[in-house]
Each structure stands twice: as structure tokens, then as C-alpha cells.
Amino acid sequence: MAAKRQTKTEAKIKAVYTRIVKSKGFDALTVSDLAREAGINRGTFYMHYIDKFDLRQQLIANTVDELTSILIPEDASSGESLDVDDIIRTDDIVEALRYIKRDYEFIDAISNGGTDMQLYDHIKDVIKRLLLSQLSRLRTPPSGFADCPQEYTWEILVSAITSILWLWIRRECRESPETICAIIERNKTTAPMDILR
């Protein structure tokens, strides 16, 4: 029962955090305003968080955990071998995009309209961990660019996917998750210069 109350309290705090940050900005957010609007006392807030900065960090961490559980299922590194085009499952991408779109107002609040790159960096890390977890399942080990160190090869791939996702967030998730997934899928097999042709 206590865990259920805690979850309700955390959901209220998250909703109020989103509302205040969207209307006034993070700098104007105070623990007093948040506690009052959430219908909790300040002591309850401080049982969960050190201050508003800790609250933000925990909200980001929870979001990253959710995205990680969607994109990197527990069985991600086991099972049948994969072709390079299947290293990131389309269904998982769509589900992650749907998660973001469902909670867009909150994502927008914690990313400051897509201008605070902390969430971007965390999402990029999740995508890199996904790719690395799937690497051992590839039928043909990646060769990368002949004269390009592996770190740069990974950066190119991970940054491309993360940048598409981040632009979508900055554009207020206007397009459907399926449309963005199709762009990510197309990106996996299209060289950057081919887009200009």
C-alpha cells in the first residue's frame, strides 16, 4: 500500500513539475509551489528529493530507464544471429517513439524544449548500449570504414539516430512515431550524400 501511495505522489509531482516548468520555466520552479500544487507537504517532497535539481535528475533517470527497458530488452544479447540491418528492431523503435509522444509535454519540460542536451546525451548512450549489446549477434562482424577508427564509426551511427529523434522532439513530435521510425530505418541504409542526390 505504501508503494502505491509513493507512486501516486511521484506521479503528482511529475505532473506538477511539467505544468510549472512549461508555464514558468525551471528557474521559476520552487519546492513550495510544487508541493502546494501537488497537494503534498514539503516534508514529503524532501523524503524523495534533495531539491528541485535532484528531482529533475531523478525524472530524467526514470525516463532513461523506461527507454532502456523498451530498446534493450533483457534478452537483447541472446537469441538468433542478426544481419546488420536488424541490429535495432523496428518494433522497439516504434514503441520508444510512442512512449516519448505519449509523454511529450513532460519530455519537453525536462529537455527545456529540446535545448538542454542532458537528456539527449542519455538517449544517445542508450542507443550506443543497444548497438553494443547486439554486436555479438551479428552474422558478419562489422568492418566499418577501412581508415576510420571504430569510435568514429559508432559515433556516426549513434549520432544519426539520436539526432533524428531529438529533432522530432524539438519539432513537438508532430510526425507519427511510425513516420519517424521509417526515417530512422531509411537512415540505416542510406549514405548521407545519397540524400542530396
Phi, psi and chi 1 to 4 in degrees:
 res  aa     phi    psi   chi1   chi2   chi3   chi4
   1 MET       -  -40.0 -174.8   64.6  128.9      -
   2 ALA   -64.0  -38.9      -      -      -      -
   3 ALA   -64.0  -38.2      -      -      -      -
   4 LYS   -65.1  -42.3 -169.4  173.1 -175.9 -179.6
   5 ARG   -63.1  -40.9  -86.6 -162.5  -51.2  -90.3
   6 GLN   -62.9  -42.3 -177.9  175.5  -14.6      -
   7 THR   -63.1  -41.8  -57.2      -      -      -
   8 LYS   -62.8  -43.1  -81.5 -175.4  169.0 -177.2
   9 THR   -62.0  -45.6  -60.1      -      -      -
  10 GLU   -63.5  -38.3  -71.3  171.0   -8.7      -
  11 ALA   -65.4  -40.5      -      -      -      -
  12 LYS   -62.8  -46.8  -80.8 -173.6 -158.2  176.3
  13 ILE   -60.4  -43.5  -69.6  170.6      -      -
  14 LYS   -61.7  -44.5  176.7 -178.2  168.8 -176.5
  15 ALA   -64.3  -43.8      -      -      -      -
  16 VAL   -68.6  -41.5  171.2      -      -      -
  17 TYR   -54.0  -48.9  172.8   92.7      -      -
  18 THR   -59.6  -47.9  -58.2      -      -      -
  19 ARG   -62.2  -47.0 -168.7  167.8   47.0 -111.8
  20 ILE   -67.3  -46.0  -67.7  173.4      -      -
  21 VAL   -64.4  -38.9  169.3      -      -      -
  22 LYS   -67.0  -34.4  -67.5  -77.3  -70.2  171.4
  23 SER   -89.9  -37.2   64.4      -      -      -
  24 LYS  -115.7  -20.9  -61.8  179.4 -177.9  179.2
  25 GLY    97.9  158.0      -      -      -      -
  26 PHE   -63.8  -39.0 -179.5   76.7      -      -
  27 ASP   -60.3  -32.7  -69.3  -20.5      -      -
  28 ALA   -83.1  -11.1      -      -      -      -
  29 LEU   -67.3  129.2  173.9   72.5      -      -
  30 THR  -122.6  153.0   66.3      -      -      -
  31 VAL   -61.4  -38.4  171.9      -      -      -
  32 SER   -60.7  -47.7  -64.4      -      -      -
  33 ASP   -62.0  -44.3  -71.6  -15.8      -      -
  34 LEU   -62.8  -47.3 -160.6  144.6      -      -
  35 ALA   -62.6  -44.0      -      -      -      -
  36 ARG   -62.0  -49.2 -175.2  176.4   54.8 -103.9
  37 GLU   -68.7  -28.6  -72.7 -166.6   38.3      -
  38 ALA   -83.2   -9.9      -      -      -      -
  39 GLY    72.9   33.1      -      -      -      -
  40 ILE  -125.5  163.7   61.8  171.3      -      -
  41 ASN   -91.0  162.0   63.2   47.9      -      -
  42 ARG   -59.5  -34.1  -72.0  168.3   50.4  103.0
  43 GLY   -59.6  -40.0      -      -      -      -
  44 THR   -63.6  -42.6  -58.7      -      -      -
  45 PHE   -57.7  -47.8  176.6   88.6      -      -
  46 TYR   -71.9  -14.1  -71.3  118.1      -      -
  47 MET   -70.1  -26.2  -78.1  175.6   34.4      -
  48 HIS  -102.3  -32.3  -62.0  -79.6      -      -
  49 TYR  -138.2  150.4  -47.1  101.6      -      -
  50 ILE   -75.2  -45.0  -62.7  167.7      -      -
  51 ASP  -163.5 -172.0   53.8   23.3      -      -
  52 LYS   -67.6  -27.5   70.8  179.1 -169.9  176.6
  53 PHE   -70.1  -40.8  -59.4   99.1      -      -
  54 ASP   -64.5  -40.3 -177.7   48.5      -      -
  55 LEU   -56.9  -49.6  166.1   62.3      -      -
  56 ARG   -59.3  -44.4 -176.9  172.3 -175.5  -86.6
  57 GLN   -61.3  -41.8  -68.7  -53.4  -49.1      -
  58 GLN   -68.8  -37.0  -72.4 -167.9   44.2      -
  59 LEU   -64.2  -42.0  -70.0  171.0      -      -
  60 ILE   -63.6  -45.4  -70.9  172.2      -      -
  61 ALA   -60.0  -41.6      -      -      -      -
  62 ASN   -64.0  -40.7  -68.6  -16.3      -      -
  63 THR   -64.0  -44.8  -57.8      -      -      -
  64 VAL   -63.0  -40.2  170.1      -      -      -
  65 ASP   -61.0  -43.1  -72.5  -11.9      -      -
  66 GLU   -62.2  -47.1  -72.0  -70.1  -31.2      -
  67 LEU   -64.2  -37.6  -74.0  170.2      -      -
  68 THR   -62.7  -44.1  -59.1      -      -      -
  69 SER   -66.6  -27.3   67.9      -      -      -
  70 ILE   -77.5  -48.5  -66.7  167.2      -      -
  71 LEU   -81.7  -28.8  -70.5  169.9      -      -
  72 ILE  -123.2   79.1  -50.2  175.1      -      -
  73 PRO   -61.6  158.9   -0.4    3.3      -      -
  74 GLU   -57.1  -29.1  -70.0 -175.3   20.3      -
  75 ASP   -94.3   17.5   63.9  -14.3      -      -
  76 ALA   -59.5  -34.3      -      -      -      -
  77 SER   -96.4    5.1   58.8      -      -      -
  78 SER  -115.9  169.9   62.1      -      -      -
  79 GLY   105.0 -164.8      -      -      -      -
  80 GLU   -70.0  160.4   62.9 -171.3   55.1      -
  81 SER   -75.4  158.5   39.1      -      -      -
  82 LEU  -121.3  154.1  -59.2  169.1      -      -
  83 ASP   -86.0  158.2  -70.9  -38.9      -      -
  84 VAL   -59.4  -33.1   72.3      -      -      -
  85 ASP   -68.1  -18.4  -67.5  -22.6      -      -
  86 ASP  -101.2   10.8  -59.4  -37.8      -      -
  87 ILE   -65.0  -30.3 -160.9  165.4      -      -
  88 ILE  -116.7  116.3  -58.4  175.6      -      -
  89 ARG   -71.9  131.8  -67.5  176.4    9.5  142.2
  90 THR   -56.8  -43.4  -56.5      -      -      -
  91 ASP   -59.3  -39.2  -67.9  -12.7      -      -
  92 ASP   -68.8  -39.1  -65.4  -21.0      -      -
  93 ILE   -62.7  -47.8  -66.0  171.1      -      -
  94 VAL   -60.2  -42.6  169.5      -      -      -
  95 GLU   -64.2  -40.2 -172.4   54.9   37.5      -
  96 ALA   -64.6  -41.4      -      -      -      -
  97 LEU   -65.8  -39.5  -66.7  168.4      -      -
  98 ARG   -63.7  -40.4  -74.3  178.6 -177.6  152.1
  99 TYR   -58.3  -46.1  167.7   80.9      -      -
 100 ILE   -64.8  -45.2  -69.9  168.1      -      -
 101 LYS   -64.9  -40.7 -174.5  155.0 -176.4  131.0
 102 ARG   -59.4  -36.0  -90.0 -169.1  -49.1  -89.2
 103 ASP  -113.2   33.3 -145.2    0.6      -      -
 104 TYR   -57.0  -44.1  168.2   72.7      -      -
 105 GLU   -56.9  -41.9  -68.6  -61.7  -41.7      -
 106 PHE   -68.0  -46.5  167.5   68.7      -      -
 107 ILE   -58.2  -41.8  -61.4  -71.0      -      -
 108 ASP   -62.8  -40.4 -172.7   49.6      -      -
 109 ALA   -66.5  -45.6      -      -      -      -
 110 ILE   -76.5  -17.4   62.4  168.2      -      -
 111 SER  -101.3    4.5   69.5      -      -      -
 112 ASN    53.2   52.3 -163.0   23.5      -      -
 113 GLY    68.1   24.8      -      -      -      -
 114 GLY    80.9   13.0      -      -      -      -
 115 THR  -100.0  -19.4   60.6      -      -      -
 116 ASP   -91.2  115.0 -174.9  -37.5      -      -
 117 MET   -83.0    3.8  -59.1  -53.4  -78.2      -
 118 GLN   -62.0  -47.2 -172.6  175.4    5.9      -
 119 LEU   -65.3  -39.3 -176.9   60.7      -      -
 120 TYR   -55.3  -48.8  172.9   91.6      -      -
 121 ASP   -61.0  -39.6  -69.4  -21.8      -      -
 122 HIS   -66.9  -42.0  -75.4  -64.6      -      -
 123 ILE   -63.9  -41.5  -69.3  171.4      -      -
 124 LYS   -60.3  -40.6 -173.6  174.5  172.9 -176.7
 125 ASP   -64.2  -40.0 -177.8   58.0      -      -
 126 VAL   -62.8  -44.5  170.1      -      -      -
 127 ILE   -64.6  -39.9  -67.4  169.9      -      -
 128 LYS   -64.6  -42.2 -175.0  172.4 -175.1  177.3
 129 ARG   -63.4  -37.1  -74.3 -176.2    1.4 -130.0
 130 LEU   -61.5  -49.4  167.0   64.1      -      -
 131 LEU   -61.3  -43.9  -65.1  174.2      -      -
 132 LEU   -65.7  -35.8  -68.7  172.6      -      -
 133 SER   -68.2  -27.1   74.8      -      -      -
 134 GLN   -91.1  -12.7  -61.2  -69.4   58.1      -
 135 LEU   -54.6  -41.1 -169.5   58.9      -      -
 136 SER   -69.2  -14.8   63.4      -      -      -
 137 ARG   -92.0   -4.0  -65.3  178.9   58.8 -164.5
 138 LEU   -69.1  135.9  -71.3  177.4      -      -
 139 ARG   -64.0  -42.0  -74.4 -171.3 -177.7   95.9
 140 THR  -119.4  117.2  -52.3      -      -      -
 141 PRO   -57.9  141.8  -17.4   26.9      -      -
 142 PRO   -67.2  140.3   22.6  -28.4      -      -
 143 SER   -98.8  -20.8   58.2      -      -      -
 144 GLY    67.1 -165.0      -      -      -      -
 145 PHE   -82.0  139.5  -61.2  125.1      -      -
 146 ALA   -54.7  -39.7      -      -      -      -
 147 ASP  -112.0   19.8   58.8  -10.9      -      -
 148 CYS  -114.9  122.0 -176.4      -      -      -
 149 PRO   -57.8  147.9  -23.0   32.7      -      -
 150 GLN   -56.1  -36.0 -170.3  175.6   34.5      -
 151 GLU   -58.7  -37.8  -67.0   84.0   10.7      -
 152 TYR   -73.0  -38.3  -70.3   95.2      -      -
 153 THR   -59.6  -47.2  -55.0      -      -      -
 154 TRP   -62.6  -40.8  -77.7  112.8      -      -
 155 GLU   -61.4  -41.6 -175.5   64.6   23.1      -
 156 ILE   -59.8  -49.3  -69.1  166.1      -      -
 157 LEU   -66.5  -50.6 -178.5   58.1      -      -
 158 VAL   -65.9  -42.3  171.0      -      -      -
 159 SER   -64.4  -37.9  -67.2      -      -      -
 160 ALA   -61.4  -48.1      -      -      -      -
 161 ILE   -65.2  -47.2  -64.8  168.7      -      -
 162 THR   -63.9  -39.0  -49.8      -      -      -
 163 SER   -66.3  -38.5  -67.2      -      -      -
 164 ILE   -61.5  -47.7  -68.7  166.5      -      -
 165 LEU   -60.8  -44.0  176.1   63.4      -      -
 166 TRP   -68.0  -39.4 -159.7 -110.3      -      -
 167 LEU   -61.9  -40.5  177.6   59.9      -      -
 168 TRP   -60.1  -42.9 -177.4   57.0      -      -
 169 ILE   -63.7  -45.2  -69.4  169.9      -      -
 170 ARG   -64.7  -26.3  -72.5 -172.7   11.8 -122.0
 171 ARG   -89.5   16.9  -71.4  175.2   43.2   87.9
 172 GLU    65.5   29.6  -58.6  175.2   -2.8      -
 173 CYS    52.4   42.0  -62.9      -      -      -
 174 ARG   -63.5  -44.8  -71.9 -178.2 -147.7  151.9
 175 GLU   -77.0  160.0  -62.2   85.3    0.5      -
 176 SER   -72.3  155.3   71.3      -      -      -
 177 PRO   -55.7  -35.5  -29.3   37.5      -      -
 178 GLU   -66.0  -38.3  -67.9   76.3   14.4      -
 179 THR   -65.1  -45.3  -61.5      -      -      -
 180 ILE   -65.8  -39.1  -62.3  -55.6      -      -
 181 CYS   -60.7  -41.6 -177.2      -      -      -
 182 ALA   -62.2  -37.4      -      -      -      -
 183 ILE   -66.3  -43.3  -67.9  169.2      -      -
 184 ILE   -62.7  -43.4  -69.6  170.9      -      -
 185 GLU   -61.1  -44.7  -71.8  -65.5  -41.8      -
 186 ARG   -62.3  -39.6 -160.7  169.3  -40.9  130.5
 187 ASN   -61.4  -31.3  176.8   68.6      -      -
 188 LYS   -66.1  -22.9  -72.9  170.6   21.9 -178.7
 189 THR  -120.6    3.4   58.0      -      -      -
 190 THR  -113.7  129.0  -54.3      -      -      -
 191 ALA   -73.1  143.9      -      -      -      -
 192 PRO   -51.9  -42.3  -26.9   33.8      -      -
 193 MET   -68.7  -25.2  -66.9  -51.5  -70.1      -
 194 ASP   -64.4  -28.1  -70.3  -16.7      -      -
 195 ILE   -65.0  -31.9  -66.0  169.6      -      -
 196 LEU   -80.5  -13.2  -59.8  176.1      -      -
 197 ARG   -84.1      -  -68.5 -169.9  178.1  112.2
